Amino acid sequence: MATHPIKHYLMLAIGLIVFAACSKNDLAIDPNNPLLGTWVQAGSEENAVIYTRASRLKNDDYGMIFQANGQVVMRQIAGWCATPPVAYANYEGRWNQSGATLQVTTHYEWMPSETKQTWQILSIDSKRLVLAYQ
């Protein structure tokens, strides 16, 4: 049985519309914990680092993913040397928050033990996270 070419185009168009609707990147934000999700570094000001919410980490910049189970993925420089050309890699760890204090523990392959970082959350909303190192 022969199929009319218009049916093929119609099915292709419907498929593209469905794909476009399903691939829309709505960033889910937990109103009880706005820290959860993916953050990419957007800049800095004085003693603070500014992150913006994103759908995924960038290949060539700093970022982090805070998961509800206490796990964190840190996107940082691969290796201990920051001499260009710089490559980035993901490192897994744990995070916890007590009030405005955020602590992240990560194991980097070039360090003999875990690294603990402590930040003060200066501000956070659905789109922006500002952290200051302690």
ZAPA-160066 format. One line per 8 residues: number of its first residue (from 1); their letters; for each residue y, x, z of N, C-alpha, C. Coordinates in nm, 3 decimals, padded with zeros to 5 digits. Layout:
// ZAPA-160066
NUM> A> Y:X:Z:Y:X:Z:Y:X:Z ~ ...
This chain:
// ZAPA-160066
1> MATHPIKH> -00.117:00.085:00.000:00.000:00.000:00.000:00.124:00.090:00.000 ~ 00.212:00.070:-00.092:00.333:00.151:-00.105:00.439:00.102:-00.007 ~ 00.512:00.199:00.048:00.620:00.166:00.142:00.752:00.187:00.071 ~ 00.842:00.097:00.088:00.972:00.105:00.025:01.055:00.215:00.091 ~ 01.128:00.299:00.013:01.206:00.410:00.070:01.311:00.364:00.170 ~ 01.365:00.245:00.154:01.467:00.196:00.246:01.407:00.182:00.386 ~ 01.280:00.141:00.394:01.215:00.129:00.524:01.207:00.264:00.594 ~ 01.181:00.371:00.516:01.176:00.506:00.573:01.312:00.544:00.630
9> YLMLAIGL> 01.417:00.519:00.554:01.552:00.552:00.601:01.591:00.470:00.723 ~ 01.551:00.343:00.722:01.581:00.256:00.835:01.508:00.305:00.960 ~ 01.381:00.340:00.949:01.305:00.391:01.062:01.364:00.524:01.111 ~ 01.406:00.610:01.019:01.468:00.737:01.056:01.598:00.712:01.131 ~ 01.680:00.621:01.084:01.807:00.589:01.150:01.783:00.532:01.290 ~ 01.688:00.444:01.304:01.657:00.387:01.436:01.607:00.497:01.529 ~ 01.522:00.583:01.477:01.472:00.694:01.559:01.584:00.786:01.606 ~ 01.678:00.817:01.520:01.791:00.903:01.558:01.879:00.836:01.662
17> IVFAACSK> 01.901:00.708:01.647:01.983:00.635:01.745:01.914:00.634:01.881 ~ 01.785:00.608:01.884:01.711:00.607:02.011:01.712:00.747:02.073 ~ 01.690:00.850:01.991:01.692:00.987:02.042:01.828:01.022:02.100 ~ 01.935:00.986:02.030:02.070:01.016:02.079:02.098:00.943:02.210 ~ 02.053:00.821:02.221:02.076:00.745:02.344:01.996:00.804:02.460 ~ 01.876:00.850:02.434:01.792:00.905:02.541:01.834:01.045:02.581 ~ 01.895:01.121:02.490:01.930:01.259:02.521:02.069:01.273:02.581 ~ 02.137:01.162:02.603:02.268:01.167:02.666:02.254:01.230:02.804
25> NDLAIDPN> 02.340:01.324:02.834:02.328:01.399:02.959:02.413:01.336:03.069 ~ 02.359:01.239:03.137:02.424:01.184:03.254:02.380:01.266:03.374 ~ 02.476:01.326:03.445:02.444:01.409:03.558:02.425:01.322:03.681 ~ 02.304:01.320:03.732:02.274:01.241:03.852:02.332:01.311:03.973 ~ 02.408:01.239:04.053:02.471:01.294:04.172:02.424:01.213:04.292 ~ 02.371:01.285:04.390:02.326:01.220:04.513:02.447:01.197:04.602 ~ 02.488:01.073:04.625:02.608:01.048:04.706:02.592:01.095:04.851 ~ 02.467:01.108:04.898:02.443:01.156:05.034:02.447:01.308:05.044
33> NPLLGTWV> 02.431:01.377:04.932:02.437:01.522:04.930:02.486:01.569:04.793 ~ 02.618:01.576:04.774:02.672:01.614:04.643:02.641:01.759:04.604 ~ 02.591:01.840:04.697:02.555:01.978:04.665:02.435:01.986:04.572 ~ 02.345:01.890:04.579:02.225:01.891:04.496:02.261:01.887:04.349 ~ 02.194:01.971:04.272:02.217:01.973:04.128:02.246:02.114:04.078 ~ 02.295:02.121:03.957:02.320:02.247:03.888:02.469:02.278:03.886 ~ 02.503:02.401:03.920:02.642:02.447:03.926:02.655:02.577:03.848 ~ 02.759:02.588:03.765:02.786:02.712:03.693:02.922:02.765:03.736
41> QAGSEENA> 02.931:02.897:03.742:03.056:02.958:03.787:03.164:02.937:03.683 ~ 03.279:02.888:03.730:03.391:02.858:03.641:03.508:02.953:03.663 ~ 03.510:03.023:03.775:03.621:03.114:03.801:03.630:03.146:03.949 ~ 03.745:03.202:03.985:03.767:03.236:04.125:03.916:03.227:04.155 ~ 03.946:03.214:04.283:04.084:03.214:04.329:04.085:03.276:04.468 ~ 04.164:03.378:04.487:04.171:03.453:04.612:04.032:03.490:04.661 ~ 03.988:03.436:04.773:03.860:03.472:04.832:03.752:03.366:04.805 ~ 03.771:03.283:04.702:03.679:03.173:04.676:03.624:03.180:04.534
49> VIYTRASR> 03.504:03.126:04.518:03.440:03.117:04.386:03.430:02.968:04.352 ~ 03.467:02.935:04.229:03.470:02.796:04.184:03.353:02.772:04.089 ~ 03.280:02.665:04.117:03.169:02.623:04.032:03.196:02.482:03.980 ~ 03.144:02.453:03.863:03.151:02.317:03.809:03.009:02.267:03.787 ~ 02.992:02.137:03.802:02.860:02.075:03.782:02.825:02.083:03.635 ~ 02.697:02.107:03.607:02.651:02.120:03.469:02.513:02.057:03.455 ~ 02.473:02.036:03.333:02.340:01.982:03.306:02.234:02.092:03.306 ~ 02.277:02.218:03.286:02.183:02.330:03.287:02.260:02.459:03.314
57> LKNDDYGM> 02.189:02.563:03.351:02.251:02.693:03.373:02.286:02.757:03.239 ~ 02.392:02.837:03.238:02.429:02.912:03.119:02.340:03.036:03.108 ~ 02.315:03.080:02.987:02.234:03.200:02.967:02.306:03.327:03.007 ~ 02.438:03.326:03.001:02.515:03.449:03.017:02.621:03.441:03.127 ~ 02.589:03.374:03.236:02.686:03.363:03.344:02.614:03.322:03.473 ~ 02.687:03.334:03.583:02.634:03.299:03.713:02.621:03.148:03.729 ~ 02.524:03.108:03.812:02.507:02.967:03.842:02.397:02.950:03.945 ~ 02.375:02.826:03.986:02.271:02.796:04.083:02.230:02.650:04.075
65> IFQANGQV> 02.105:02.627:04.113:02.050:02.492:04.117:02.002:02.467:04.259 ~ 02.060:02.369:04.326:02.018:02.330:04.461:01.926:02.210:04.448 ~ 01.803:02.224:04.497:01.704:02.118:04.490:01.688:02.051:04.625 ~ 01.651:01.925:04.625:01.639:01.846:04.748:01.533:01.901:04.844 ~ 01.435:01.974:04.792:01.328:02.026:04.877:01.365:02.158:04.946 ~ 01.491:02.199:04.936:01.536:02.323:05.000:01.520:02.446:04.914 ~ 01.471:02.429:04.793:01.459:02.542:04.701:01.589:02.560:04.624 ~ 01.616:02.683:04.586:01.734:02.714:04.506:01.694:02.809:04.395
73> VMRQIAGW> 01.759:02.795:04.281:01.745:02.889:04.170:01.882:02.952:04.151 ~ 01.887:03.084:04.164:02.013:03.158:04.148:02.011:03.227:04.012 ~ 02.110:03.202:03.930:02.125:03.269:03.800:02.222:03.383:03.823 ~ 02.170:03.507:03.819:02.252:03.623:03.849:02.217:03.738:03.756 ~ 02.289:03.846:03.772:02.264:03.964:03.689:02.120:04.011:03.710 ~ 02.054:04.043:03.600:01.916:04.094:03.606:01.923:04.243:03.639 ~ 01.874:04.278:03.756:01.878:04.418:03.799:01.998:04.444:03.888 ~ 02.007:04.563:03.938:02.112:04.597:04.034:02.236:04.653:03.967
81> CATPPVAY> 02.229:04.689:03.841:02.342:04.753:03.773:02.418:04.651:03.690 ~ 02.549:04.650:03.706:02.633:04.555:03.632:02.706:04.622:03.516 ~ 02.654:04.733:03.469:02.715:04.802:03.356:02.680:04.728:03.227 ~ 02.781:04.698:03.145:02.753:04.627:03.020:02.659:04.707:02.929 ~ 02.578:04.641:02.850:02.565:04.496:02.839:02.487:04.439:02.957 ~ 02.535:04.329:03.010:02.475:04.266:03.128:02.380:04.155:03.084 ~ 02.264:04.153:03.146:02.168:04.045:03.122:02.156:03.963:03.251 ~ 02.118:03.838:03.236:02.106:03.747:03.351:01.962:03.700:03.363
89> ANYEGRWN> 01.923:03.667:03.487:01.789:03.616:03.514:01.797:03.514:03.627 ~ 01.693:03.434:03.640:01.683:03.336:03.748:01.600:03.394:03.862 ~ 01.648:03.372:03.985:01.579:03.417:04.105:01.564:03.297:04.197 ~ 01.444:03.280:04.251:01.417:03.166:04.337:01.436:03.202:04.483 ~ 01.469:03.101:04.561:01.488:03.121:04.703:01.495:02.989:04.775 ~ 01.556:02.994:04.894:01.570:02.876:04.978:01.717:02.860:05.019 ~ 01.755:02.738:05.048:01.891:02.713:05.094:01.887:02.616:05.212 ~ 01.990:02.626:05.296:02.010:02.526:05.400:02.159:02.517:05.427
97> QSGATLQV> 02.197:02.402:05.479:02.338:02.373:05.505:02.352:02.320:05.646 ~ 02.451:02.371:05.716:02.485:02.323:05.848:02.635:02.300:05.849 ~ 02.675:02.174:05.841:02.817:02.143:05.829:02.870:02.201:05.699 ~ 02.976:02.281:05.709:03.036:02.342:05.591:02.979:02.480:05.562 ~ 02.879:02.523:05.639:02.818:02.654:05.618:02.693:02.640:05.533 ~ 02.689:02.717:05.426:02.577:02.716:05.332:02.513:02.853:05.335 ~ 02.381:02.857:05.358:02.310:02.984:05.358:02.200:02.981:05.253 ~ 02.193:03.089:05.174:02.093:03.102:05.068:02.015:03.231:05.092
105> TTHYEWMP> 01.884:03.222:05.088:01.796:03.338:05.101:01.720:03.354:04.971 ~ 01.735:03.471:04.908:01.675:03.498:04.778:01.603:03.632:04.782 ~ 01.496:03.643:04.706:01.428:03.772:04.693:01.452:03.823:04.550 ~ 01.518:03.936:04.541:01.542:04.002:04.413:01.438:04.112:04.397 ~ 01.384:04.126:04.277:01.274:04.220:04.256:01.311:04.365:04.285 ~ 01.437:04.400:04.279:01.478:04.538:04.302:01.517:04.565:04.448 ~ 01.512:04.461:04.533:01.544:04.477:04.674:01.414:04.474:04.756 ~ 01.404:04.559:04.859:01.280:04.563:04.937:01.259:04.440:05.026
113> SETKQTWQ> 01.365:04.369:05.059:01.351:04.250:05.144:01.441:04.138:05.091 ~ 01.428:04.023:05.155:01.509:03.908:05.114:01.657:03.933:05.139 ~ 01.740:03.872:05.057:01.884:03.882:05.071:01.938:03.749:05.121 ~ 02.018:03.753:05.226:02.080:03.631:05.278:02.229:03.633:05.245 ~ 02.273:03.523:05.189:02.414:03.506:05.160:02.463:03.384:05.237 ~ 02.581:03.396:05.296:02.639:03.284:05.370:02.776:03.254:05.311 ~ 02.797:03.127:05.280:02.923:03.081:05.225:02.979:02.969:05.312 ~ 03.108:02.953:05.303:03.176:02.839:05.361:03.209:02.745:05.245
121> ILSIDSKR> 03.170:02.618:05.256:03.203:02.520:05.152:03.347:02.477:05.178 ~ 03.438:02.519:05.091:03.579:02.482:05.106:03.606:02.342:05.055 ~ 03.539:02.308:04.944:03.551:02.172:04.892:03.434:02.144:04.799 ~ 03.399:02.017:04.791:03.293:01.974:04.700:03.319:01.829:04.663 ~ 03.300:01.799:04.536:03.303:01.661:04.489:03.202:01.649:04.375 ~ 03.208:01.545:04.298:03.108:01.523:04.195:03.115:01.624:04.081 ~ 03.226:01.696:04.066:03.243:01.787:03.953:03.270:01.932:03.990 ~ 03.313:01.958:04.114:03.361:02.090:04.150:03.313:02.130:04.289
129> LVLAYQ> 03.273:02.258:04.299:03.228:02.317:04.425:03.306:02.446:04.444 ~ 03.368:02.462:04.561:03.444:02.583:04.592:03.383:02.646:04.715 ~ 03.338:02.771:04.701:03.273:02.844:04.809:03.351:02.971:04.843 ~ 03.355:03.004:04.972:03.414:03.130:05.018:03.306:03.209:05.089 ~ 03.294:03.337:05.058:03.195:03.422:05.124:03.233:03.443:05.269 ~ 03.132:03.446:05.355:03.156:03.474:05.498:03.112:03.615:05.528
